[in-house]
């Protein structure tokens, strides 16, 4: 028996209600190692001169980080 698909769009929060992180601040590896759980998931980025880890725990609450990485604009989304 076929079921009917429900295409209803439900708005949970209004558009732009979740603020992006526009000027991220990063901790040293040593500080992050003390504060983060070993099993914490991150989005990692490795370049020629820089390395970054974006915590998905923080991204759950903000969804977007607007950053500058090795001189290039970057949007990290979750």
N, CA and C atoms as a LAMMPS dump frame, in Angstrom:
ITEM: TIMESTEP
0
ITEM: NUMBER OF ATOMS
234
ITEM: BOX BOUNDS ff ff ff
-5.0000000000000000e+02 5.0000000000000000e+02
-5.0000000000000000e+02 5.0000000000000000e+02
-5.0000000000000000e+02 5.0000000000000000e+02
ITEM: ATOMS id mol type element x y z
1 1 1 N 0.843 -1.176 0
2 1 2 C 0 0 0
3 1 3 C 0.892 1.243 0
4 2 1 N 0.689 2.132 -0.931
5 2 2 C 1.475 3.361 -1.044
6 2 3 C 1.029 4.362 0.011
7 3 1 N 2.018 5.103 0.549
8 3 2 C 1.686 6.155 1.51
9 3 3 C 1.868 7.505 0.844
10 4 1 N 1.118 8.462 1.306
11 4 2 C 1.194 9.807 0.743
12 4 3 C 2.344 10.566 1.393
13 5 1 N 3.145 11.261 0.575
14 5 2 C 4.278 12.031 1.073
15 5 3 C 3.804 13.377 1.592
16 6 1 N 4.308 13.747 2.741
17 6 2 C 3.966 15.04 3.337
18 6 3 C 5.08 16.027 3.01
19 7 1 N 4.801 17.022 2.177
20 7 2 C 5.793 18.018 1.788
21 7 3 C 5.661 19.318 2.584
22 8 1 N 5.022 19.249 3.724
23 8 2 C 4.828 20.444 4.54
24 8 3 C 6.168 20.917 5.093
25 9 1 N 6.432 22.203 4.987
26 9 2 C 7.64 22.806 5.523
27 9 3 C 7.296 23.452 6.861
28 10 1 N 7.986 23.027 7.902
29 10 2 C 7.762 23.568 9.234
30 10 3 C 8.909 24.5 9.591
31 11 1 N 8.606 25.717 9.989
32 11 2 C 9.624 26.68 10.385
33 11 3 C 9.808 26.562 11.894
34 12 1 N 11.01 26.146 12.291
35 12 2 C 11.3 25.972 13.711
36 12 3 C 11.791 27.279 14.311
37 13 1 N 12.705 27.923 13.63
38 13 2 C 13.18 29.248 14.032
39 13 3 C 13.166 30.121 12.789
40 14 1 N 12.956 31.408 12.951
41 14 2 C 12.937 32.281 11.77
42 14 3 C 14.304 32.361 11.108
43 15 1 N 14.306 32.729 9.86
44 15 2 C 15.544 32.879 9.094
45 15 3 C 16.511 33.827 9.812
46 16 1 N 17.779 33.454 9.822
47 16 2 C 18.849 34.225 10.453
48 16 3 C 18.729 34.332 11.971
49 17 1 N 17.947 33.471 12.591
50 17 2 C 17.797 33.502 14.046
51 17 3 C 19.011 32.906 14.749
52 18 1 N 19.761 32.047 14.062
53 18 2 C 20.964 31.456 14.638
54 18 3 C 22.149 32.261 14.136
55 19 1 N 22.828 32.933 15.045
56 19 2 C 23.929 33.821 14.664
57 19 3 C 25.178 33.03 14.293
58 20 1 N 25.797 33.426 13.216
59 20 2 C 27.077 32.841 12.811
60 20 3 C 28.181 33.368 13.718
61 21 1 N 29.271 32.63 13.797
62 21 2 C 30.473 33.109 14.472
63 21 3 C 31.288 33.841 13.409
64 22 1 N 31.428 35.154 13.568
65 22 2 C 32.086 35.964 12.547
66 22 3 C 33.542 36.287 12.849
67 23 1 N 33.951 36.172 14.075
68 23 2 C 35.338 36.469 14.439
69 23 3 C 35.802 35.404 15.431
70 24 1 N 36.043 34.181 14.942
71 24 2 C 36.349 33.088 15.875
72 24 3 C 37.663 33.31 16.623
73 25 1 N 37.673 32.847 17.86
74 25 2 C 38.879 32.876 18.671
75 25 3 C 39.307 31.434 18.892
76 26 1 N 40.597 31.172 18.798
77 26 2 C 41.113 29.82 18.919
78 26 3 C 42.006 29.7 20.134
79 27 1 N 41.995 28.512 20.722
80 27 2 C 42.852 28.208 21.86
81 27 3 C 44.104 27.495 21.371
82 28 1 N 45.108 27.485 22.215
83 28 2 C 46.299 26.709 21.9
84 28 3 C 45.945 25.223 21.953
85 29 1 N 46.774 24.409 21.361
86 29 2 C 46.558 22.96 21.399
87 29 3 C 46.541 22.473 22.843
88 30 1 N 47.428 22.99 23.657
89 30 2 C 47.512 22.57 25.051
90 30 3 C 46.228 22.895 25.813
91 31 1 N 45.707 24.107 25.62
92 31 2 C 44.468 24.514 26.295
93 31 3 C 43.284 23.684 25.794
94 32 1 N 43.181 23.513 24.492
95 32 2 C 42.085 22.711 23.929
96 32 3 C 42.169 21.271 24.408
97 33 1 N 43.364 20.739 24.534
98 33 2 C 43.553 19.368 25.007
99 33 3 C 43.033 19.2 26.434
100 34 1 N 43.174 20.232 27.255
101 34 2 C 42.667 20.183 28.633
102 34 3 C 41.145 20.328 28.68
103 35 1 N 40.559 21.11 27.763
104 35 2 C 39.132 21.448 27.844
105 35 3 C 38.219 20.557 27.012
106 36 1 N 38.744 19.938 25.972
107 36 2 C 37.902 19.152 25.064
108 36 3 C 37.956 17.669 25.42
109 37 1 N 36.841 16.994 25.211
110 37 2 C 36.801 15.549 25.428
111 37 3 C 37.558 14.848 24.304
112 38 1 N 38.183 13.726 24.629
113 38 2 C 38.938 12.975 23.62
114 38 3 C 38.07 12.566 22.44
115 39 1 N 36.793 12.305 22.683
116 39 2 C 35.898 11.85 21.616
117 39 3 C 35.15 12.982 20.916
118 40 1 N 35.464 14.235 21.27
119 40 2 C 34.784 15.367 20.634
120 40 3 C 35.115 15.414 19.144
121 41 1 N 34.089 15.604 18.349
122 41 2 C 34.241 15.656 16.892
123 41 3 C 34.552 17.09 16.478
124 42 1 N 35.521 17.233 15.581
125 42 2 C 35.877 18.549 15.056
126 42 3 C 35.94 18.482 13.537
127 43 1 N 35.807 19.63 12.917
128 43 2 C 36.097 19.763 11.492
129 43 3 C 37.499 20.342 11.428
130 44 1 N 38.416 19.59 10.852
131 44 2 C 39.814 19.992 10.816
132 44 3 C 40.198 20.577 9.477
133 45 1 N 41.088 21.539 9.521
134 45 2 C 41.578 22.187 8.321
135 45 3 C 43.091 22.349 8.458
136 46 1 N 43.835 21.844 7.485
137 46 2 C 45.293 21.919 7.518
138 46 3 C 45.761 22.589 6.236
139 47 1 N 46.489 23.675 6.392
140 47 2 C 47.034 24.38 5.244
141 47 3 C 48.55 24.322 5.269
142 48 1 N 49.16 25.132 4.448
143 48 2 C 50.623 25.177 4.414
144 48 3 C 51.208 25.866 5.645
145 49 1 N 50.473 26.853 6.202
146 49 2 C 50.982 27.624 7.337
147 49 3 C 50.104 27.553 8.574
148 50 1 N 48.87 27.13 8.423
149 50 2 C 47.936 27.16 9.549
150 50 3 C 47.197 25.831 9.678
151 51 1 N 46.747 25.569 10.896
152 51 2 C 45.867 24.435 11.17
153 51 3 C 44.752 24.938 12.083
154 52 1 N 43.546 24.429 11.846
155 52 2 C 42.404 24.829 12.661
156 52 3 C 41.555 23.603 12.975
157 53 1 N 40.87 23.661 14.103
158 53 2 C 39.871 22.657 14.451
159 53 3 C 38.625 23.407 14.908
160 54 1 N 37.519 23.135 14.244
161 54 2 C 36.236 23.766 14.568
162 54 3 C 35.382 22.736 15.284
163 55 1 N 35.037 23.004 16.511
164 55 2 C 34.275 22.079 17.345
165 55 3 C 32.842 21.941 16.825
166 56 1 N 32.421 20.729 16.569
167 56 2 C 31.028 20.539 16.137
168 56 3 C 30.063 20.824 17.288
169 57 1 N 30.543 20.743 18.518
170 57 2 C 29.709 21.104 19.669
171 57 3 C 29.321 22.574 19.56
172 58 1 N 30.279 23.435 19.213
173 58 2 C 29.965 24.854 19.01
174 58 3 C 29.154 25.065 17.734
175 59 1 N 29.475 24.324 16.702
176 59 2 C 28.737 24.469 15.448
177 59 3 C 27.284 24.024 15.585
178 60 1 N 26.997 23.11 16.499
179 60 2 C 25.6 22.737 16.761
180 60 3 C 24.786 23.95 17.188
181 61 1 N 25.426 24.909 17.83
182 61 2 C 24.729 26.079 18.355
183 61 3 C 24.796 27.292 17.431
184 62 1 N 25.715 27.284 16.471
185 62 2 C 25.88 28.446 15.584
186 62 3 C 25.756 28.107 14.099
187 63 1 N 26.088 26.896 13.726
188 63 2 C 25.956 26.347 12.374
189 63 3 C 26.944 26.898 11.345
190 64 1 N 27.406 28.116 11.492
191 64 2 C 28.324 28.709 10.507
192 64 3 C 29.429 29.479 11.229
193 65 1 N 30.654 29.287 10.751
194 65 2 C 31.782 30.106 11.19
195 65 3 C 32.338 30.788 9.951
196 66 1 N 32.383 32.103 9.979
197 66 2 C 33.019 32.88 8.913
198 66 3 C 34.422 33.202 9.394
199 67 1 N 35.418 32.755 8.658
200 67 2 C 36.796 32.859 9.123
201 67 3 C 37.701 33.294 7.974
202 68 1 N 38.923 33.558 8.296
203 68 2 C 39.961 33.853 7.323
204 68 3 C 41.052 32.81 7.553
205 69 1 N 41.366 32.027 6.529
206 69 2 C 42.353 30.957 6.663
207 69 3 C 43.433 31.15 5.615
208 70 1 N 44.65 31.354 6.083
209 70 2 C 45.78 31.62 5.197
210 70 3 C 45.466 32.742 4.205
211 71 1 N 44.776 33.777 4.725
212 71 2 C 44.484 34.949 3.926
213 71 3 C 43.266 34.832 3.018
214 72 1 N 42.578 33.695 3.052
215 72 2 C 41.418 33.485 2.197
216 72 3 C 40.148 33.383 3.049
217 73 1 N 39.049 34.03 2.616
218 73 2 C 37.794 33.884 3.354
219 73 3 C 37.305 32.45 3.308
220 74 1 N 36.693 32.024 4.407
221 74 2 C 36.255 30.642 4.554
222 74 3 C 34.957 30.61 5.353
223 75 1 N 34.011 29.817 4.918
224 75 2 C 32.784 29.571 5.686
225 75 3 C 32.764 28.095 6.047
226 76 1 N 32.747 27.806 7.338
227 76 2 C 32.622 26.44 7.835
228 76 3 C 31.172 26.257 8.24
229 77 1 N 30.509 25.281 7.638
230 77 2 C 29.083 25.074 7.92
231 77 3 C 28.852 23.691 8.503
232 78 1 N 27.777 23.593 9.316
233 78 2 C 27.448 22.332 9.969
234 78 3 C 25.961 22.165 9.965
